[in-house]
Amino acid sequence: MKATAIRLALGLVVGGILGYGWYRLVGCSTGACPLTATPLRGIGYGAFMGLIWALAK
């Protein structure tokens, strides 16, 4: 139970960090990109993807 919670939290944190990195490195300058227009969207999308990755194991 504790290992599952750690894995899920780690997936959220790492995904959020990678989502923010994607926003900073690749994000769009016009604001027209739906997933990387703002840092909060990039972090949220990355955290969601990290959560899915953590649940898949």
Backbone as CSV, one residue per row, in Angstrom:
resi,resn,N_x,N_y,N_z,CA_x,CA_y,CA_z,C_x,C_y,C_z
1,MET,0.825,-1.192,0.000,0.000,0.000,0.000,0.872,1.261,0.000
2,LYS,1.893,1.290,0.836,2.775,2.444,0.908,3.585,2.605,-0.381
3,ALA,4.030,1.487,-0.947,4.801,1.540,-2.195,3.944,2.062,-3.338
4,THR,2.674,1.722,-3.348,1.771,2.208,-4.395,1.594,3.713,-4.288
5,ALA,1.421,4.218,-3.075,1.257,5.653,-2.872,2.517,6.405,-3.283
6,ILE,3.661,5.855,-2.970,4.932,6.487,-3.354,5.073,6.497,-4.871
7,ARG,4.732,5.391,-5.509,4.823,5.312,-6.970,3.887,6.315,-7.641
8,LEU,2.672,6.453,-7.132,1.720,7.403,-7.695,2.191,8.845,-7.496
9,ALA,2.674,9.145,-6.298,3.175,10.496,-6.024,4.381,10.811,-6.894
10,LEU,5.253,9.846,-7.045,6.435,10.040,-7.882,6.036,10.248,-9.339
11,GLY,5.049,9.499,-9.807,4.557,9.679,-11.174,3.991,11.066,-11.389
12,LEU,3.237,11.571,-10.413,2.671,12.913,-10.511,3.750,13.986,-10.525
13,VAL,4.708,13.863,-9.619,5.765,14.878,-9.512,6.665,14.874,-10.743
14,VAL,7.134,13.710,-11.130,8.020,13.623,-12.297,7.279,14.055,-13.562
15,GLY,6.035,13.636,-13.702,5.243,14.049,-14.846,5.041,15.554,-14.884
16,GLY,4.781,16.160,-13.737,4.628,17.605,-13.662,5.903,18.338,-14.033
17,ILE,7.025,17.844,-13.556,8.316,18.451,-13.890,8.586,18.344,-15.389
18,LEU,8.327,17.179,-15.948,8.537,17.004,-17.386,7.561,17.852,-18.204
19,GLY,6.329,17.988,-17.710,5.357,18.843,-18.390,5.793,20.299,-18.391
20,TYR,6.343,20.765,-17.265,6.849,22.132,-17.214,8.065,22.293,-18.125
21,GLY,8.921,21.283,-18.136,10.080,21.322,-19.039,9.655,21.380,-20.488
22,TRP,8.619,20.638,-20.830,8.097,20.668,-22.204,7.570,22.065,-22.531
23,TYR,6.866,22.669,-21.578,6.361,24.027,-21.786,7.512,25.009,-22.020
24,ARG,8.567,24.907,-21.215,9.690,25.843,-21.320,10.515,25.623,-22.582
25,LEU,10.734,24.372,-22.954,11.622,24.076,-24.080,10.905,24.051,-25.426
26,VAL,9.676,23.571,-25.454,8.990,23.358,-26.723,7.740,24.231,-26.854
27,GLY,7.135,24.612,-25.738,5.864,25.337,-25.733,5.735,26.380,-26.828
28,CYS,4.518,26.785,-27.086,4.311,27.702,-28.199,4.284,29.154,-27.717
29,SER,4.803,30.022,-28.541,4.910,31.435,-28.177,3.632,32.211,-28.465
30,THR,2.759,31.678,-29.309,1.542,32.398,-29.675,0.403,32.161,-28.689
31,GLY,0.483,31.110,-27.886,-0.586,30.776,-26.962,-1.715,29.993,-27.603
32,ALA,-1.538,29.581,-28.836,-2.580,28.857,-29.549,-2.533,27.353,-29.307
33,CYS,-1.454,26.857,-28.775,-1.322,25.418,-28.527,-2.151,25.045,-27.295
34,PRO,-3.058,24.098,-27.408,-3.961,23.812,-26.296,-3.284,23.214,-25.063
35,LEU,-2.225,22.447,-25.227,-1.614,21.792,-24.071,-0.433,22.554,-23.484
36,THR,0.210,23.368,-24.250,1.404,24.045,-23.744,1.292,25.566,-23.824
37,ALA,0.083,26.085,-23.864,-0.092,27.533,-23.943,0.284,28.213,-22.630
38,THR,0.051,27.556,-21.501,0.399,28.110,-20.197,1.179,27.063,-19.412
39,PRO,1.999,27.498,-18.453,2.762,26.515,-17.669,1.853,25.592,-16.857
40,LEU,0.723,26.111,-16.386,-0.182,25.284,-15.592,-0.766,24.141,-16.413
41,ARG,-1.087,24.402,-17.655,-1.581,23.326,-18.528,-0.495,22.294,-18.798
42,GLY,0.724,22.745,-19.024,1.825,21.817,-19.259,2.083,20.936,-18.050
43,ILE,2.061,21.550,-16.862,2.273,20.786,-15.628,1.129,19.804,-15.416
44,GLY,-0.099,20.259,-15.615,-1.259,19.380,-15.427,-1.257,18.208,-16.384
45,TYR,-0.957,18.478,-17.646,-0.911,17.407,-18.638,0.215,16.425,-18.309
46,GLY,1.381,16.951,-17.945,2.494,16.081,-17.590,2.196,15.241,-16.358
47,ALA,1.565,15.849,-15.345,1.215,15.114,-14.132,0.202,14.015,-14.444
48,PHE,-0.755,14.318,-15.308,-1.745,13.309,-15.701,-1.076,12.146,-16.420
49,MET,-0.180,12.454,-17.330,0.524,11.390,-18.050,1.412,10.586,-17.097
50,GLY,2.050,11.258,-16.137,2.846,10.560,-15.133,1.997,9.640,-14.272
51,LEU,0.783,10.084,-13.940,-0.124,9.261,-13.164,-0.539,8.020,-13.936
52,ILE,-0.836,8.194,-15.214,-1.191,7.040,-16.048,-0.028,6.070,-16.129
53,TRP,1.181,6.596,-16.286,2.370,5.744,-16.333,2.529,4.968,-15.022
54,ALA,2.322,5.674,-13.893,2.483,5.018,-12.588,1.416,3.949,-12.371
55,LEU,0.228,4.173,-12.861,-0.854,3.180,-12.691,-0.666,1.968,-13.589
56,ALA,0.079,2.135,-14.672,0.270,1.034,-15.615,1.215,-0.041,-15.083
57,LYS,2.002,0.271,-14.110,2.970,-0.706,-13.590,2.332,-1.677,-12.656
